[in-house]
Amino acid sequence: MTIIAMLLAFSSSAQSIWVSSHLPARNKISESTIRHKVEFLTDDMCEGRSTGTRGAIEAATWIGRNFEKIKLLKSKGSYHHRFKTSKGVCGTNVIGFLPGGSKTSRNKYVIVGAHFDHLGKINGTIYPGADANASGTAALMSLAEMFSAMRSCGKVWESNIIFVAFDGNGHDLAGSEAFWKMIEKGQLTDPVTGGKIRKSMITLMANIDQIGCTLSPLRSGREDYLIMLGNHSLSSSRQEKISTCNRLYNLNLEIAHSYYGSENFTNMFYRLSDQRVFIDHGIPAVMFTSGITMNNNKTRDKAASLNYPILKKRIYLIYHWLEKML
């Protein structure tokens, strides 16, 4: 066997070991389970999930039921936390906790978020919002399932995870603003210790917004890509972790840290979604996306338009990256 062949064999073996240690998480989700989540959120029953509507309440209730099914913990006895937008519209954030399980995790929190609201019904026509942002919400719920599965196997981390399905994104990020106000007012408490979660305890926020399409590829034209904005907000030792995970876990997605090479658009999109609230308060924050497509805010943004094999790979990579950030 040549040296090159030996190195390739060693690399393949190492990757298999890395992957096998996370099989309980990987086996928890599939293309069909992800699609099921997207299909529910885009069903006519959810009426496009506009904040304050019956459809948004249906979506929030369903997300809460799923959080309960996977045994996330409640804050002050509920997953559902209501707020009002600046226009007086009632919205609901859905919040679930997964304890880190180690002594060092008592005062450290990582927030993983995605907004579930969309345009709703306009002139009697439903805008389903599959990519925007049923895809991100499905990814959020899948990640919660994966981490919960690993914890059930005895895995512990140095940080607790707070999973948040934000409402009110379409109302100038009212949901994430309300979530932050909970922190400022001492209203967000740890369900295990009962202690108030303060700003100083939050080490990272990861937001997922529009991650299901392959219709806006990067310069290479590959379908299997992922855009991660805000990597620069992390410490230098953490900035390489996404590439390392991409390689070690044999996912090999094409990763970009800019919005299609434009500095202006990168800066703009980095502040367009719910991570902005955390950025403005000095929390390291990243956004995962697959970019805007011609389906955005159109009735054709349906569940069938998403690429589920690629979406699953993206969720895998975000999982492995988060696991290294805890």
Residue frames relative to the residue before (quaternion, step in Angstrom):
aa qw qx qy qz dx dy dz
M 1.0000 0.0000 0.0000 0.0000 0.00 0.00 0.00
T 0.4205 -0.7068 0.5060 0.2601 3.58 -0.83 0.91
I 0.6642 -0.4990 0.3739 0.4124 3.57 -1.30 0.35
I 0.6451 0.5254 -0.3241 0.4503 3.58 0.97 -0.87
A 0.6553 0.5076 -0.3075 0.4672 3.57 0.97 -0.89
M 0.6406 0.5219 -0.3247 0.4602 3.59 1.02 -0.79
L 0.6539 0.5112 -0.3106 0.4632 3.58 0.99 -0.85
L 0.6505 0.5118 -0.3159 0.4637 3.56 1.01 -0.82
A 0.6474 0.5155 -0.3134 0.4658 3.56 1.00 -0.83
F 0.6448 0.5180 -0.3123 0.4673 3.58 1.01 -0.85
S 0.6513 0.5243 -0.3067 0.4549 3.55 0.97 -0.91
S 0.6586 0.5104 -0.3007 0.4640 3.55 0.97 -0.91
S 0.6482 0.5186 -0.3068 0.4656 3.57 1.01 -0.85
A 0.6476 0.5182 -0.3125 0.4630 3.57 0.98 -0.88
Q 0.6452 0.5170 -0.3230 0.4605 3.57 0.96 -0.85
S 0.6389 0.5343 -0.3288 0.4452 3.58 0.99 -0.83
I 0.6436 0.5178 -0.3167 0.4662 3.57 1.03 -0.79
W 0.6472 0.5173 -0.3138 0.4638 3.58 0.95 -0.91
V 0.6869 0.4838 -0.2867 0.4603 3.58 0.87 -0.94
S 0.6724 0.5273 -0.3155 0.4127 3.59 0.82 -0.99
S 0.6324 0.5446 -0.3419 0.4319 3.61 1.06 -0.61
H 0.7369 0.3583 -0.2158 0.5311 3.58 1.26 -0.27
L 0.3017 0.7901 -0.4910 0.2088 3.59 1.18 0.39
P 0.5987 0.5531 -0.3942 0.4245 3.66 0.97 -0.59
A 0.6662 0.4741 -0.2940 0.4949 3.58 1.10 -0.70
R 0.6857 0.4983 -0.2947 0.4412 3.57 0.79 -0.98
N 0.6934 0.4839 -0.2784 0.4556 3.56 0.98 -0.83
K 0.5422 0.6449 -0.3889 0.3727 3.56 1.26 -0.27
I 0.7853 0.2433 -0.1348 0.5532 3.58 1.11 -0.59
S 0.0686 -0.7698 0.6336 0.0370 3.54 -1.29 0.45
E 0.6903 -0.4440 0.3449 0.4554 3.54 -1.27 0.12
S 0.6734 0.5079 -0.3032 0.4435 3.58 0.98 -0.82
T 0.6597 0.4938 -0.3253 0.4638 3.62 0.98 -0.73
I 0.6284 0.5150 -0.3351 0.4771 3.57 1.06 -0.71
R 0.6607 0.5097 -0.3076 0.4573 3.56 0.92 -0.92
H 0.6071 0.5598 -0.3532 0.4397 3.59 1.00 -0.77
K 0.6515 0.5121 -0.3147 0.4627 3.58 0.95 -0.86
V 0.6635 0.4956 -0.3051 0.4702 3.57 0.89 -0.91
E 0.6642 0.5179 -0.3078 0.4426 3.57 0.94 -0.88
F 0.6317 0.5097 -0.3504 0.4673 3.59 1.01 -0.66
L 0.6990 0.4852 -0.2802 0.4443 3.57 0.81 -0.99
T 0.7246 0.4003 -0.2397 0.5072 3.60 1.14 -0.53
D 0.4210 0.7060 -0.4674 0.3254 3.57 1.27 0.09
D 0.6348 -0.5522 0.3834 0.3809 3.58 -1.16 0.59
M 0.5617 0.6154 -0.3836 0.3982 3.59 1.14 -0.55
C 0.7060 0.4408 -0.2548 0.4922 3.58 1.11 -0.71
E 0.2904 -0.8360 0.4427 0.1439 3.57 1.36 0.05
G 0.7078 -0.4754 0.2682 0.4484 3.58 1.01 0.75
R 0.4156 -0.7885 0.4025 0.2087 3.58 1.38 0.27
S 0.2365 0.7736 -0.5536 0.1977 3.63 0.93 0.75
T 0.5739 -0.6240 0.4109 0.3351 3.58 -0.87 0.98
G 0.8109 0.2698 -0.2126 0.4737 3.55 -0.93 0.96
T 0.6291 0.5392 -0.3383 0.4461 3.59 1.24 -0.13
R 0.6775 -0.4704 0.3753 0.4230 3.52 -1.33 0.25
G 0.6377 0.5505 -0.3247 0.4300 3.58 1.02 -0.79
A 0.6519 0.4995 -0.3135 0.4767 3.57 1.01 -0.79
I 0.6300 0.5221 -0.3325 0.4690 3.59 1.06 -0.71
E 0.6104 0.5414 -0.3389 0.4685 3.59 1.07 -0.77
A 0.6724 0.4985 -0.2937 0.4617 3.57 0.92 -0.95
A 0.6708 0.5010 -0.3008 0.4567 3.59 0.88 -0.94
T 0.6416 0.5239 -0.3205 0.4596 3.57 1.00 -0.82
W 0.6607 0.5100 -0.2941 0.4657 3.57 0.97 -0.89
I 0.6355 0.5109 -0.3309 0.4750 3.60 0.98 -0.79
G 0.6482 0.5199 -0.3163 0.4578 3.59 0.97 -0.83
R 0.6332 0.5227 -0.3304 0.4654 3.59 1.01 -0.78
N 0.6582 0.4982 -0.3074 0.4734 3.56 1.02 -0.77
F 0.6118 0.5319 -0.3492 0.4699 3.60 1.04 -0.70
E 0.6596 0.4999 -0.3058 0.4706 3.57 1.00 -0.83
K 0.6320 0.5539 -0.3282 0.4313 3.58 0.97 -0.83
I 0.7552 0.3573 -0.2076 0.5088 3.58 0.98 -0.78
K 0.5234 -0.7146 0.3569 0.2968 3.53 1.36 0.46
L 0.2579 0.7067 -0.5993 0.2739 3.56 0.88 0.90
L 0.4492 -0.7012 0.4893 0.2590 3.57 -1.11 0.66
K 0.4353 -0.7027 0.5113 0.2352 3.54 -1.20 0.65
S 0.3455 -0.6859 0.5931 0.2417 3.54 -1.26 0.48
K 0.8407 -0.0669 -0.0169 0.5371 3.54 -0.69 1.18
G 0.7517 -0.4730 0.2107 0.4084 3.53 0.90 1.02
S 0.7762 0.2764 -0.1728 0.5396 3.61 1.20 0.14
Y 0.4143 -0.6590 0.5622 0.2792 3.51 -1.27 0.51
H 0.7243 0.4629 -0.2237 0.4595 3.56 1.11 -0.71
H 0.0155 -0.8023 0.5941 -0.0553 3.54 -0.73 1.14
R 0.2293 -0.8336 0.4965 0.0774 3.52 -0.37 1.31
F 0.0272 -0.7732 0.6333 -0.0161 3.51 -1.25 0.62
K 0.3311 -0.7128 0.5704 0.2387 3.54 -1.32 0.11
T 0.4347 -0.6727 0.5334 0.2720 3.55 -1.07 0.78
S 0.7022 -0.4562 0.3308 0.4352 3.57 -1.29 0.11
K 0.6928 0.4406 -0.2641 0.5061 3.59 1.25 -0.41
G 0.5965 -0.6200 0.3396 0.3800 3.56 1.28 0.26
V 0.4490 0.6715 -0.4650 0.3624 3.59 1.25 0.25
C 0.3750 -0.7381 0.5194 0.2120 3.59 -0.90 0.92
G 0.0405 -0.7961 0.6037 -0.0112 3.56 -0.85 1.02
T 0.2482 -0.7684 0.5762 0.1261 3.56 -1.29 0.29
N 0.1773 -0.7371 0.6426 0.1112 3.56 -0.84 1.02
V 0.2234 -0.7532 0.6036 0.1357 3.58 -1.09 0.72
I 0.0398 -0.8361 0.5428 -0.0684 3.56 -0.47 1.29
G 0.0445 0.7937 -0.6047 0.0489 3.57 -0.90 0.98
F 0.2768 -0.7788 0.5494 0.1227 3.57 -1.04 0.83
L 0.0796 -0.7437 0.6594 0.0758 3.53 -1.19 0.66
P 0.3480 -0.7658 0.4980 0.2108 3.61 -0.41 1.17
G 0.5278 -0.6410 0.4613 0.3128 3.54 -1.10 0.71
G 0.3541 -0.7927 0.4359 0.2372 3.53 1.12 -0.67
S 0.6921 0.3925 -0.3029 0.5246 3.60 1.20 0.27
K 0.6627 -0.5215 0.3510 0.4069 3.58 -1.19 0.43
T 0.6853 0.5004 -0.2880 0.4439 3.57 1.01 -0.79
S 0.6191 0.5725 -0.3489 0.4089 3.59 1.24 -0.24
R 0.4493 0.7465 -0.4271 0.2418 3.57 1.22 -0.23
N 0.8099 0.2211 -0.1099 0.5321 3.59 1.02 -0.65
K 0.6179 0.5055 -0.3611 0.4819 3.59 1.15 0.62
Y 0.0138 -0.8109 0.5832 -0.0456 3.55 -0.91 0.98
V 0.1353 -0.7342 0.6602 0.0820 3.52 -1.14 0.83
I 0.2202 -0.7828 0.5725 0.1046 3.57 -0.86 0.99
V 0.0764 -0.7640 0.6401 0.0285 3.56 -0.92 0.97
G 0.0347 0.8478 -0.5232 0.0790 3.57 -0.59 1.13
A 0.0478 0.7469 -0.6633 0.0000 3.51 -1.39 0.32
H 0.3595 -0.7262 0.5307 0.2485 3.59 -0.93 0.75
F 0.2803 -0.7801 0.5390 0.1497 3.56 -1.05 0.80
D 0.5760 0.6068 -0.3899 0.3847 3.61 1.18 -0.27
H 0.0757 -0.7784 0.6218 0.0410 3.56 -1.28 0.45
L 0.7948 -0.3605 0.2246 0.4334 3.59 -1.25 -0.31
G 0.3859 -0.7415 0.4713 0.2814 3.56 1.12 -0.54
K 0.6814 -0.4328 0.3779 0.4535 3.52 -1.03 -0.92
I 0.0490 -0.7970 0.6017 -0.0176 3.57 -0.79 1.08
N 0.8362 -0.0656 -0.0166 0.5442 3.54 -0.68 1.16
G 0.7379 -0.4427 0.2165 0.4612 3.53 1.00 0.91
T 0.6478 0.5006 -0.3114 0.4825 3.60 1.30 -0.09
I 0.3447 -0.7491 0.5347 0.1846 3.57 -0.86 1.03
Y 0.1953 -0.7403 0.6339 0.1094 3.55 -1.03 0.91
P 0.3027 -0.8371 0.4239 0.1672 3.59 -0.05 1.30
G 0.2112 -0.8307 0.4980 0.1314 3.62 1.10 -0.56
A 0.0878 0.8286 -0.5461 0.0864 3.59 0.76 1.00
D 0.7293 0.3639 -0.2318 0.5309 3.57 0.77 -0.97
A 0.7917 0.2545 -0.1075 0.5448 3.54 1.01 -0.90
N 0.6059 -0.6192 -0.4993 0.0150 1.65 -0.04 2.42
A 0.1098 0.7862 -0.5893 0.1504 3.55 0.83 1.03
S 0.6043 0.5724 -0.3530 0.4273 3.59 1.09 -0.68
G 0.6860 0.4746 -0.2793 0.4755 3.58 0.91 -0.91
T 0.6427 0.5154 -0.3182 0.4692 3.56 1.05 -0.78
A 0.6360 0.5114 -0.3221 0.4798 3.58 1.02 -0.77
A 0.6332 0.5182 -0.3239 0.4750 3.58 1.04 -0.76
L 0.6315 0.5379 -0.3235 0.4552 3.59 0.96 -0.89
M 0.6968 0.4686 -0.2735 0.4691 3.57 0.83 -0.98
S 0.6256 0.5311 -0.3305 0.4661 3.58 1.07 -0.73
L 0.6453 0.5142 -0.3168 0.4679 3.58 0.98 -0.82
A 0.6301 0.5232 -0.3357 0.4653 3.58 0.99 -0.79
E 0.6391 0.5185 -0.3192 0.4700 3.59 1.01 -0.80
M 0.6681 0.5157 -0.3025 0.4430 3.57 0.93 -0.91
F 0.6927 0.4609 -0.2852 0.4759 3.58 0.86 -0.92
S 0.6282 0.5283 -0.3377 0.4606 3.58 1.04 -0.71
A 0.6305 0.5329 -0.3284 0.4590 3.58 1.04 -0.78
M 0.6665 0.4919 -0.3061 0.4691 3.59 0.95 -0.82
R 0.6388 0.5190 -0.3315 0.4611 3.58 1.01 -0.77
S 0.6227 0.5412 -0.3319 0.4575 3.59 1.07 -0.73
C 0.6737 0.4728 -0.2782 0.4952 3.57 1.23 -0.51
G 0.6554 -0.5472 0.3015 0.4244 3.57 1.29 0.14
K 0.4463 0.6970 -0.4538 0.3304 3.58 1.26 0.09
V 0.0692 -0.7811 0.6196 0.0351 3.58 -1.02 0.83
W 0.1768 -0.7785 0.5956 0.0895 3.55 -1.23 0.55
E 0.5479 -0.6290 0.4481 0.3215 3.53 -1.27 0.32
S 0.7293 0.2983 -0.2237 0.5737 3.58 1.31 0.10
N 0.4114 -0.6364 0.5854 0.2883 3.52 -1.29 0.49
I 0.2802 -0.7468 0.5754 0.1808 3.57 -1.22 0.49
I 0.1388 -0.7547 0.6365 0.0772 3.54 -1.00 0.90
F 0.1524 -0.7800 0.6034 0.0659 3.57 -0.63 1.15
V 0.0125 -0.8170 0.5749 -0.0438 3.59 -0.74 1.08
A 0.1564 -0.7287 0.6607 0.0893 3.53 -0.89 1.06
F 0.2196 -0.8232 0.5153 0.0927 3.56 -0.28 1.29
D 0.2215 -0.6942 0.6665 0.1574 3.51 -1.21 0.69
G 0.7688 0.4407 -0.2417 0.3953 3.58 -1.28 0.08
N 0.3068 0.7493 -0.5295 0.2532 3.59 1.15 0.40
G 0.6983 0.4729 -0.2592 0.4707 3.56 1.03 -0.82
H 0.6592 0.4249 -0.3013 0.5424 3.58 1.34 0.06
D 0.6812 -0.5092 0.2721 0.4502 3.55 0.76 1.14
L 0.6614 -0.5550 0.2897 0.4130 3.55 0.91 1.07
A 0.1453 0.8425 -0.5068 0.1102 3.57 1.08 0.74
G 0.6445 0.5436 -0.3276 0.4263 3.60 1.03 -0.74
S 0.6997 0.4415 -0.2794 0.4872 3.56 0.86 -0.89
E 0.5916 0.5432 -0.3620 0.4731 3.59 1.16 -0.56
A 0.6596 0.5013 -0.3071 0.4683 3.58 0.97 -0.86
F 0.6164 0.5387 -0.3369 0.4652 3.57 1.06 -0.77
W 0.6699 0.4951 -0.3077 0.4598 3.58 0.91 -0.87
K 0.6281 0.5325 -0.3372 0.4564 3.58 1.04 -0.73
M 0.5757 0.5638 -0.3735 0.4596 3.58 1.12 -0.60
I 0.6576 0.4975 -0.3057 0.4761 3.57 0.97 -0.85
E 0.6755 0.5073 -0.3008 0.4427 3.59 0.84 -0.96
K 0.7361 0.4148 -0.2270 0.4844 3.58 1.01 -0.80
G 0.4990 -0.6778 0.4142 0.3464 3.59 1.28 0.04
Q 0.4520 0.7156 -0.4227 0.3239 3.56 1.25 0.45
L 0.6373 0.4745 -0.3333 0.5076 3.60 1.25 -0.25
T 0.0043 0.8307 -0.5528 0.0659 3.54 -0.42 1.24
D 0.5311 -0.6135 0.4868 0.3236 3.53 -1.24 0.57
P 0.4111 -0.7440 0.4663 0.2449 3.62 -0.66 1.04
V 0.6450 0.5039 -0.3296 0.4705 3.61 1.20 -0.32
T 0.7939 0.3028 -0.1478 0.5062 3.58 0.75 -1.06
G 0.3883 -0.7182 0.4857 0.3122 3.57 1.15 -0.59
G 0.5190 0.6684 -0.3982 0.3540 3.57 1.27 -0.09
K 0.5473 -0.6070 0.4655 0.3395 3.55 -1.22 0.54
I 0.3247 -0.7290 0.5695 0.1970 3.56 -1.01 0.85
R 0.1408 -0.8225 0.5501 0.0316 3.55 -0.50 1.21
K 0.7090 -0.4652 0.3370 0.4091 3.52 -1.31 0.40
S 0.6687 0.5351 -0.2993 0.4206 3.58 0.90 -0.93
M 0.6519 0.5278 -0.3093 0.4481 3.59 1.23 -0.41
I 0.6294 0.5412 -0.3313 0.4485 3.60 1.23 -0.36
T 0.1831 -0.8349 0.5153 0.0626 3.57 -0.48 1.20
L 0.8131 0.0259 0.0380 0.5803 3.59 1.18 -0.51
M 0.0763 -0.7426 0.6590 0.0913 3.54 -1.25 0.57
A 0.0698 -0.7791 0.6226 0.0236 3.58 -0.91 0.97
N 0.1042 -0.8082 0.5794 0.0141 3.58 -0.66 1.13
I 0.1719 -0.7788 0.5990 0.0714 3.56 -1.05 0.85
D 0.1291 0.8069 -0.5567 0.1493 3.57 -0.50 1.17
Q 0.8358 -0.0775 -0.0248 0.5430 3.56 -0.47 1.30
I 0.2584 0.8015 -0.4829 0.2401 3.51 0.26 1.30
G 0.6119 0.6380 -0.3154 0.3450 3.58 1.28 -0.01
C 0.6736 0.5244 -0.2995 0.4262 3.60 1.19 -0.32
T 0.2113 -0.7375 0.6196 0.1658 3.53 -1.34 0.26
L 0.4067 0.7589 -0.4217 0.2843 3.57 1.26 0.44
S 0.7442 0.2987 -0.2029 0.5620 3.60 1.27 -0.16
P 0.0268 -0.8526 0.5218 0.0036 3.59 0.58 1.13
L 0.5871 -0.5556 0.4533 0.3758 3.51 -1.32 0.28
R 0.7960 -0.3521 0.1979 0.4508 3.56 -1.30 0.03
S 0.6457 0.5420 -0.3261 0.4278 3.60 1.05 -0.71
G 0.4407 -0.7052 0.4518 0.3230 3.59 1.15 -0.54
R 0.4528 0.6941 -0.4511 0.3312 3.59 1.27 -0.02
E 0.4576 -0.6770 0.5063 0.2756 3.57 -1.12 0.69
D 0.7132 0.4602 -0.2542 0.4637 3.56 1.03 -0.77
Y 0.3273 0.7322 -0.5164 0.3002 3.54 0.33 1.31
L 0.0844 -0.7671 0.6316 0.0745 3.54 -1.34 0.22
I 0.2389 -0.7510 0.6002 0.1367 3.56 -1.00 0.89
M 0.0418 -0.7815 0.6223 -0.0151 3.57 -0.86 1.04
L 0.0856 -0.8040 0.5883 0.0115 3.56 -0.39 1.23
G 0.7527 0.3928 -0.2894 0.4420 3.56 -1.09 0.73
N 0.3443 0.7482 -0.5018 0.2645 3.58 1.21 0.19
H 0.6073 0.5794 -0.3403 0.4239 3.57 1.16 -0.64
S 0.6062 0.5738 -0.3641 0.4133 3.62 1.18 -0.41
L 0.6071 0.5582 -0.3440 0.4488 3.56 1.29 -0.27
S 0.6087 -0.5240 0.4290 0.4135 3.57 -1.24 0.32
S 0.6567 -0.5448 0.3469 0.3893 3.56 -1.14 0.60
S 0.6513 0.5248 -0.3212 0.4442 3.60 1.02 -0.70
R 0.7055 0.4532 -0.2585 0.4797 3.58 1.21 -0.45
Q 0.5463 0.6638 -0.3914 0.3282 3.57 1.16 -0.39
E 0.6933 0.4702 -0.2792 0.4693 3.60 1.14 -0.51
K 0.4761 0.7199 -0.4245 0.2737 3.59 1.23 -0.23
I 0.6219 0.5422 -0.3618 0.4339 3.60 1.01 -0.65
S 0.6650 0.4869 -0.2983 0.4814 3.59 0.99 -0.82
T 0.6326 0.5366 -0.3264 0.4531 3.55 1.04 -0.81
C 0.6743 0.4846 -0.2919 0.4747 3.57 0.91 -0.90
N 0.6094 0.5674 -0.3378 0.4388 3.55 1.03 -0.80
R 0.7113 0.4403 -0.2410 0.4921 3.55 1.04 -0.85
L 0.6968 0.5047 -0.2913 0.4182 3.58 0.76 -1.04
Y 0.7591 0.3624 -0.1932 0.5051 3.56 1.01 -0.81
N 0.4752 -0.7434 0.3926 0.2596 3.53 1.28 0.53
L 0.3490 0.7394 -0.4966 0.2915 3.56 0.98 0.90
N 0.0889 -0.8815 0.4617 0.0434 3.53 1.19 -0.69
L 0.2408 0.7546 -0.5607 0.2412 3.56 0.92 0.93
E 0.4389 -0.6300 0.5534 0.3227 3.55 -1.22 0.44
I 0.1225 -0.8247 0.5519 0.0194 3.58 -0.59 1.16
A 0.0835 -0.7709 0.6303 0.0376 3.55 -1.02 0.89
H 0.2383 -0.7681 0.5800 0.1302 3.55 -1.10 0.76
S 0.6770 0.3635 -0.3048 0.5627 3.55 1.26 0.42
Y 0.4929 -0.6334 0.4950 0.3329 3.54 -1.24 0.32
Y 0.8069 -0.2943 0.1087 0.5004 3.52 -0.03 1.45
G 0.7272 -0.4974 0.2335 0.4114 3.54 0.98 0.97
S 0.6108 0.5605 -0.3531 0.4337 3.60 1.24 -0.04
E 0.4065 -0.7216 0.5057 0.2415 3.58 -0.68 1.06
N 0.6587 0.5164 -0.3130 0.4489 3.59 0.94 -0.86
F 0.6917 0.4563 -0.2844 0.4821 3.58 0.89 -0.93
T 0.5917 0.5612 -0.3640 0.4499 3.59 1.09 -0.65
N 0.6785 0.4852 -0.2877 0.4706 3.57 0.84 -0.98
M 0.6620 0.5130 -0.3074 0.4518 3.58 0.99 -0.82
F 0.7236 0.4425 -0.2615 0.4607 3.58 0.77 -1.02
Y 0.5782 0.5837 -0.3756 0.4289 3.58 1.14 -0.53
R 0.7589 0.3500 -0.1891 0.5156 3.58 1.17 -0.53
L 0.5024 0.6948 -0.4064 0.3157 3.61 1.22 0.11
S 0.7738 0.3418 -0.1738 0.5041 3.59 1.01 -0.67
D 0.8162 -0.3653 0.1822 0.4090 3.55 -1.39 -0.01
Q 0.5313 0.6148 -0.4283 0.3954 3.61 1.15 -0.22
R 0.5238 0.6695 -0.4088 0.3321 3.61 1.16 -0.53
V 0.6261 0.5525 -0.3407 0.4320 3.58 0.97 -0.83
F 0.6880 0.4681 -0.2741 0.4821 3.57 0.98 -0.83
I 0.5955 0.5531 -0.3534 0.4633 3.58 1.06 -0.74
D 0.6891 0.5042 -0.2803 0.4386 3.55 0.89 -0.99
H 0.7257 0.3801 -0.2392 0.5213 3.58 1.22 -0.35
G 0.6345 -0.6167 0.3031 0.3538 3.54 1.21 0.58
I 0.4851 0.6433 -0.4518 0.3830 3.60 1.18 0.44
P 0.4713 -0.6382 0.5117 0.3298 3.64 -0.87 0.81
A 0.0572 0.8234 -0.5551 0.1032 3.57 -0.69 1.08
V 0.1026 -0.7811 0.6144 0.0424 3.54 -1.09 0.80
M 0.2135 -0.7486 0.6131 0.1346 3.53 -1.29 0.42
F 0.1688 -0.7599 0.6209 0.0924 3.55 -0.98 0.93
T 0.1367 0.7901 -0.5815 0.1375 3.56 -0.85 1.00
S 0.3015 -0.7100 0.5907 0.2369 3.54 -1.33 0.21
G 0.6526 -0.5796 0.2903 0.3923 3.56 1.24 0.46
I 0.5750 -0.5689 0.4691 0.3545 3.50 -1.35 0.31
T 0.1263 -0.7876 0.6004 0.0564 3.57 -1.06 0.79
M 0.6738 -0.4864 0.3725 0.4132 3.55 -1.33 0.06
N 0.5966 0.5670 -0.3615 0.4380 3.60 1.28 -0.11
N 0.4635 0.7201 -0.4311 0.2841 3.56 1.24 -0.36
N 0.8575 0.0357 -0.0660 0.5089 3.53 -0.99 1.00
K 0.5374 0.5713 -0.4180 0.4584 3.54 1.15 0.74
T 0.5923 -0.5762 0.4228 0.3720 3.58 -1.20 0.44
R 0.6377 0.5467 -0.3299 0.4308 3.60 1.18 -0.40
D 0.4914 0.6249 -0.4513 0.4053 3.60 1.26 0.12
K 0.1905 0.8129 -0.5067 0.2148 3.52 0.47 1.34
A 0.7147 -0.4633 0.3133 0.4200 3.55 -1.29 0.36
A 0.6617 0.5338 -0.3114 0.4245 3.58 0.98 -0.80
S 0.6300 0.5675 -0.3369 0.4093 3.60 1.19 -0.38
L 0.6051 0.5791 -0.3538 0.4164 3.59 1.24 -0.21
N 0.3771 -0.6984 0.5648 0.2261 3.54 -1.28 0.53
Y 0.2242 -0.8490 0.4652 0.1114 3.58 0.02 1.29
P 0.6045 0.5272 -0.3881 0.4539 3.67 0.97 -0.52
I 0.6823 0.4612 -0.2890 0.4881 3.60 0.95 -0.83
L 0.6187 0.5408 -0.3474 0.4517 3.60 0.99 -0.77
K 0.6385 0.5174 -0.3324 0.4628 3.59 0.98 -0.77
K 0.6455 0.5092 -0.3252 0.4673 3.60 0.94 -0.82
R 0.6396 0.5227 -0.3274 0.4588 3.58 0.99 -0.78
I 0.6446 0.5066 -0.3173 0.4766 3.57 0.99 -0.82
Y 0.6132 0.5453 -0.3422 0.4578 3.58 0.99 -0.80
L 0.6892 0.4823 -0.2953 0.4530 3.57 0.82 -0.97
I 0.6483 0.5020 -0.3290 0.4685 3.60 0.92 -0.82
Y 0.6142 0.5448 -0.3420 0.4572 3.58 1.02 -0.76
H 0.7046 0.4668 -0.2805 0.4549 3.58 0.71 -1.04
W 0.6325 0.5239 -0.3245 0.4692 3.58 1.07 -0.76
L 0.6612 0.5015 -0.3097 0.4641 3.59 0.86 -0.94
E 0.6381 0.5526 -0.3315 0.4214 3.55 0.94 -0.88
K 0.6801 0.4670 -0.2764 0.4929 3.56 1.12 -0.67
M 0.6599 0.5138 -0.3028 0.4570 3.59 1.25 -0.37
L 0.5765 0.6220 -0.3687 0.3806 3.59 1.25 -0.28
